[in-house]
Amino acid sequence: MASYIARRFVLGVAVLLVAMTILFLLIYTVPGDPATIALGPRASELQKEAFRLRMGLDQPLAVQALNFLWSLLHGDLGTDILNQRPVTQMVLAALPKTVLLAVTGLGWAALIGIPLGIWAALRPDSWTDRIIGLISTSVVALPAFLMAIYALILFSVQLRWFPSIGAGEPGDFGDQIHHLVLPAFAVGVAWVGYIARLVRVAMLETLAEPHVRTYEAFGVGKAHIVLRCVLPIAIIPVISVLGVGMGNLLSGAVLVEVVFSRPGLGSMAYDAVISRNFPVVLGSVVVTTALYVVANFLADIAIAMLDPRLAEKG
């Protein structure tokens, strides 16, 4: 197990470094002069050159990329070119809000999707199975941002059950939860169907295994078989898909933040893209990519703990 975790960790670090380099090169090849954006169109060329020199923008792109990776290893994501604030501080302030939104959306989706998948697997080809399958297929195709717009129009504008913008008053836990309900619903609704379908398929495959038939032949209770023998195996594909799908989950959370004007990585990255604030854009994307790699790493560990045979193969 230890060697498996070590290999996965090294692989994750390598993927992260390669991804950071590619992201840096892509973002800094986007048209737009950071010096002009920071100083304004009326700034003189001398002022722009002084700004580029201070920010290290006068160096070759490869040197800038190496400097960025070196600074990244020391926890430095650069400086906001508009207000000269450290990007690391900005990202750390916005990160908990985005993670809270993504985890809440995924949490309620799992709490509903897993029981639905179990229910459908225990009653295959029944009318309840077909209804669950129809609902699952319908919601899977809904993008998070589209669901956010519909939820905003229906529950905020027309019914006025939930607030339409913001994250709630600081220090008021009830108000923050009230502001979180609709965005979390928009983020997680598509995952309800996805998780339900995965659990159903995995449960049906596991229920057909010989050892499960043996338990049934010896009179072991159905609840014990499902909860202790079948579900831990059937949940493995769900954990694997969630780890791989963390990128989609985070991107959905980012878009939902923009729709609901919630503070977080999404809103910060959107404003930075509009203003061509490259260090903030890069810092937001870097942290999002790091979260994706960490999620995959944790998913691999969880899967290995549930099924040690996979750790021996991997």
C-alpha positions as CSV (number, residue, x, y, z in Angstrom):
1,M,0.0,0.0,0.0
2,A,2.8,2.4,0.9
3,S,4.6,1.9,-2.4
4,Y,1.3,2.4,-4.3
5,I,0.6,5.7,-2.5
6,A,4.2,6.8,-3.2
7,R,3.9,6.0,-6.9
8,R,0.6,7.9,-7.1
9,F,2.0,10.9,-5.3
10,V,5.0,11.1,-7.6
11,L,2.8,10.7,-10.7
12,G,0.5,13.5,-9.4
13,V,3.4,15.9,-8.8
14,A,4.7,15.2,-12.3
15,V,1.3,15.8,-13.9
16,L,0.9,19.0,-11.9
17,L,4.3,20.4,-13.0
18,V,3.6,19.6,-16.7
19,A,0.1,21.1,-16.5
20,M,1.4,24.2,-14.8
21,T,4.0,24.7,-17.5
22,I,1.5,24.3,-20.3
23,L,-1.1,26.6,-18.6
24,F,1.6,29.3,-18.2
25,L,2.6,29.2,-21.8
26,L,-1.0,29.2,-23.0
27,I,-2.1,32.1,-20.8
28,Y,0.8,34.3,-21.6
29,T,0.4,33.8,-25.3
30,V,-3.1,35.4,-25.2
31,P,-3.1,38.8,-26.9
32,G,-3.0,41.8,-24.5
33,D,-0.3,43.8,-22.9
34,P,-0.3,43.6,-19.1
35,A,1.6,46.8,-18.8
36,T,-1.0,48.7,-20.7
37,I,-3.8,47.1,-18.7
38,A,-2.2,47.9,-15.4
39,L,-1.0,51.5,-16.2
40,G,-3.8,52.5,-18.6
41,P,-3.6,53.5,-22.3
42,R,-2.2,56.9,-21.5
43,A,1.0,55.6,-19.9
44,S,4.2,56.4,-21.6
45,E,6.5,53.8,-23.1
46,L,9.0,54.5,-20.4
47,Q,6.5,53.8,-17.7
48,K,5.4,50.6,-19.4
49,E,9.0,49.4,-19.7
50,A,9.7,50.1,-16.1
51,F,6.6,48.1,-15.2
52,R,7.7,45.2,-17.4
53,L,11.1,45.2,-15.8
54,R,9.6,45.2,-12.3
55,M,7.2,42.4,-13.0
56,G,9.9,40.3,-15.0
57,L,7.9,40.6,-18.2
58,D,10.9,41.7,-20.2
59,Q,12.5,38.3,-19.9
60,P,12.0,35.4,-22.5
61,L,8.9,33.4,-22.0
62,A,10.9,30.3,-21.1
63,V,12.7,32.1,-18.3
64,Q,9.4,33.5,-17.1
65,A,8.0,30.0,-17.0
66,L,10.9,28.7,-15.0
67,N,10.7,31.6,-12.6
68,F,7.0,31.0,-12.2
69,L,7.5,27.3,-11.4
70,W,10.3,28.2,-8.9
71,S,8.0,30.8,-7.2
72,L,5.2,28.2,-7.2
73,L,7.3,25.8,-5.3
74,H,7.7,28.5,-2.6
75,G,4.0,29.2,-2.5
76,D,4.2,32.4,-4.6
77,L,1.6,32.8,-7.4
78,G,2.7,36.2,-8.4
79,T,1.3,39.7,-8.0
80,D,-2.0,41.2,-9.2
81,I,-1.1,43.6,-11.9
82,L,-4.0,46.0,-11.2
83,N,-3.7,46.5,-7.4
84,Q,-0.3,44.9,-6.7
85,R,-1.8,42.4,-4.2
86,P,-0.2,38.9,-3.8
87,V,-2.2,36.5,-5.9
88,T,-1.7,33.8,-3.3
89,Q,-3.6,35.8,-0.7
90,M,-6.4,36.4,-3.1
91,V,-6.7,32.7,-4.1
92,L,-6.6,31.5,-0.5
93,A,-9.4,33.9,0.4
94,A,-11.6,32.7,-2.5
95,L,-10.7,29.0,-2.4
96,P,-12.8,28.0,0.6
97,K,-16.0,29.4,-0.9
98,T,-15.5,27.4,-4.2
99,V,-14.6,24.2,-2.4
100,L,-17.6,24.6,-0.1
101,L,-19.9,25.0,-3.1
102,A,-18.4,22.0,-4.9
103,V,-18.4,19.7,-1.9
104,T,-22.0,20.7,-0.9
105,G,-23.2,20.1,-4.4
106,L,-21.5,16.7,-4.6
107,G,-22.5,15.8,-1.1
108,W,-26.3,16.2,-1.6
109,A,-26.0,14.5,-5.0
110,A,-24.3,11.5,-3.4
111,L,-26.9,11.3,-0.5
112,I,-29.7,11.1,-3.1
113,G,-28.0,9.3,-6.0
114,I,-26.5,6.4,-4.0
115,P,-29.9,5.3,-2.4
116,L,-31.6,5.8,-5.8
117,G,-29.1,3.5,-7.5
118,I,-29.4,0.9,-4.7
119,W,-33.2,1.0,-4.9
120,A,-33.1,0.6,-8.7
121,A,-30.6,-2.3,-8.6
122,L,-32.7,-4.2,-6.0
123,R,-35.8,-3.9,-8.3
124,P,-34.5,-4.3,-11.8
125,D,-36.9,-3.7,-14.7
126,S,-39.6,-2.6,-12.3
127,W,-41.6,0.6,-12.8
128,T,-39.5,2.3,-10.1
129,D,-36.3,1.3,-11.9
130,R,-37.6,2.8,-15.1
131,I,-38.6,6.0,-13.5
132,I,-35.3,6.4,-11.7
133,G,-33.5,5.6,-15.0
134,L,-35.6,8.2,-16.9
135,I,-34.9,10.9,-14.3
136,S,-31.2,10.0,-14.1
137,T,-30.8,10.2,-17.9
138,S,-32.7,13.5,-18.0
139,V,-30.7,15.3,-15.4
140,V,-27.3,14.0,-16.5
141,A,-27.5,16.1,-19.7
142,L,-28.1,19.4,-17.8
143,P,-25.1,21.7,-17.7
144,A,-24.5,23.3,-14.3
145,F,-24.6,26.9,-15.6
146,L,-27.9,26.3,-17.5
147,M,-29.4,24.7,-14.3
148,A,-28.2,27.7,-12.4
149,I,-30.0,30.1,-14.7
150,Y,-33.3,28.2,-14.6
151,A,-33.1,27.8,-10.8
152,L,-32.3,31.6,-10.5
153,I,-35.3,32.5,-12.6
154,L,-37.8,30.1,-11.0
155,F,-36.8,30.0,-7.3
156,S,-35.3,33.5,-6.9
157,V,-37.1,35.8,-9.4
158,Q,-40.6,34.2,-9.6
159,L,-41.1,32.4,-6.3
160,R,-38.6,34.5,-4.3
161,W,-37.7,31.5,-2.0
162,F,-34.0,32.1,-2.2
163,P,-31.7,35.0,-2.7
164,S,-30.3,35.5,-6.3
165,I,-26.8,36.9,-5.7
166,G,-24.1,36.9,-3.1
167,A,-22.9,34.4,-0.4
168,G,-24.8,35.8,2.6
169,E,-23.8,38.1,5.4
170,P,-20.4,37.3,7.0
171,G,-20.9,35.7,10.4
172,D,-24.6,34.9,9.8
173,F,-24.5,31.1,9.3
174,G,-28.2,30.8,8.5
175,D,-28.0,33.5,5.8
176,Q,-25.0,31.9,4.3
177,I,-26.8,28.5,4.1
178,H,-29.8,30.2,2.5
179,H,-27.5,31.7,-0.2
180,L,-25.8,28.3,-0.7
181,V,-28.9,26.2,-1.4
182,L,-29.6,27.2,-5.0
183,P,-25.9,27.2,-6.2
184,A,-25.3,23.8,-4.6
185,F,-28.5,22.5,-6.2
186,A,-27.3,23.7,-9.6
187,V,-23.8,22.2,-9.2
188,G,-25.0,18.8,-8.0
189,V,-28.3,18.1,-9.9
190,A,-26.6,16.4,-12.9
191,W,-24.5,14.3,-10.5
192,V,-27.6,12.8,-8.9
193,G,-28.4,10.9,-12.1
194,Y,-24.8,10.1,-12.9
195,I,-24.2,8.6,-9.4
196,A,-27.5,6.7,-9.5
197,R,-26.7,5.1,-12.8
198,L,-23.2,4.1,-11.8
199,V,-24.4,2.6,-8.5
200,R,-27.2,0.7,-10.2
201,V,-24.9,-0.9,-12.8
202,A,-22.2,-1.8,-10.3
203,M,-24.7,-3.2,-7.9
204,L,-26.3,-5.4,-10.5
205,E,-22.9,-6.8,-11.5
206,T,-21.9,-7.4,-7.9
207,L,-25.2,-9.0,-7.0
208,A,-24.6,-11.6,-9.8
209,E,-21.2,-12.6,-8.4
210,P,-20.8,-16.2,-7.1
211,H,-19.9,-15.2,-3.5
212,V,-23.1,-13.2,-3.2
213,R,-25.1,-16.2,-4.4
214,T,-23.4,-18.2,-1.8
215,Y,-24.4,-15.8,0.9
216,E,-28.0,-15.9,-0.2
217,A,-27.9,-19.7,-0.3
218,F,-26.8,-19.8,3.3
219,G,-29.6,-17.6,4.3
220,V,-27.7,-14.4,5.1
221,G,-30.0,-11.4,5.3
222,K,-30.5,-9.2,2.3
223,A,-29.7,-6.0,4.2
224,H,-26.4,-7.5,5.4
225,I,-25.4,-8.7,1.9
226,V,-26.2,-5.3,0.3
227,L,-24.6,-3.1,2.9
228,R,-21.6,-5.2,3.9
229,C,-20.8,-7.3,0.8
230,V,-22.2,-5.5,-2.3
231,L,-22.1,-1.8,-1.6
232,P,-18.4,-1.5,-0.7
233,I,-17.5,-3.1,-4.0
234,A,-20.2,-1.2,-6.0
235,I,-19.1,2.1,-4.7
236,I,-15.6,1.8,-6.2
237,P,-16.6,2.9,-9.7
238,V,-18.4,5.9,-8.2
239,I,-15.3,7.0,-6.3
240,S,-13.1,6.6,-9.4
241,V,-15.5,8.6,-11.6
242,L,-15.8,11.3,-9.0
243,G,-12.0,11.7,-8.8
244,V,-11.7,11.9,-12.6
245,G,-14.8,14.1,-12.8
246,M,-13.6,16.6,-10.2
247,G,-12.5,18.9,-13.1
248,N,-16.1,19.0,-14.4
249,L,-17.4,19.6,-10.8
250,L,-15.0,22.5,-10.2
251,S,-15.7,24.0,-13.6
252,G,-19.5,23.7,-12.9
253,A,-18.9,25.4,-9.5
254,V,-16.9,28.2,-11.2
255,L,-19.7,28.9,-13.8
256,V,-22.4,28.8,-11.1
257,E,-20.4,31.4,-9.0
258,V,-20.5,33.7,-12.0
259,V,-24.3,33.3,-12.5
260,F,-25.1,33.9,-8.8
261,S,-22.3,36.5,-8.3
262,R,-20.9,34.5,-5.5
263,P,-17.3,35.3,-4.3
264,G,-14.9,32.5,-5.1
265,L,-12.4,31.3,-7.6
266,G,-14.9,31.4,-10.4
267,S,-15.9,35.1,-10.0
268,M,-12.3,36.1,-9.4
269,A,-11.1,34.2,-12.5
270,Y,-13.9,35.7,-14.6
271,D,-13.1,39.3,-13.6
272,A,-9.4,38.6,-14.2
273,V,-10.1,37.3,-17.7
274,I,-12.2,40.4,-18.6
275,S,-9.5,42.7,-17.4
276,R,-6.6,40.6,-18.8
277,N,-5.1,40.2,-15.4
278,F,-2.9,37.3,-16.3
279,P,-1.3,36.5,-12.9
280,V,-4.8,36.2,-11.3
281,V,-6.1,34.1,-14.1
282,L,-3.0,31.8,-13.9
283,G,-3.2,31.6,-10.1
284,S,-6.9,30.6,-10.3
285,V,-6.3,28.0,-13.0
286,V,-3.2,26.6,-11.2
287,V,-5.1,26.1,-7.9
288,T,-8.1,24.5,-9.7
289,T,-5.7,22.1,-11.5
290,A,-4.0,21.3,-8.2
291,L,-7.4,20.5,-6.7
292,Y,-8.1,18.2,-9.6
293,V,-4.8,16.3,-9.1
294,V,-5.4,16.1,-5.3
295,A,-8.9,14.8,-5.8
296,N,-7.6,12.0,-8.1
297,F,-4.9,11.2,-5.6
298,L,-7.4,10.9,-2.7
299,A,-9.7,8.8,-4.9
300,D,-6.9,6.4,-5.7
301,I,-6.1,6.0,-2.0
302,A,-9.8,5.4,-1.2
303,I,-10.2,2.8,-3.9
304,A,-7.0,1.0,-2.8
305,M,-8.4,0.9,0.8
306,L,-11.7,-0.5,-0.4
307,D,-10.1,-3.1,-2.7
308,P,-6.4,-3.8,-1.8
309,R,-6.1,-5.9,-4.9
310,L,-6.1,-2.8,-7.1
311,A,-3.1,-1.4,-5.1
312,E,-1.2,-4.6,-5.8
313,K,-1.9,-4.3,-9.5
314,G,-1.2,-0.6,-9.7
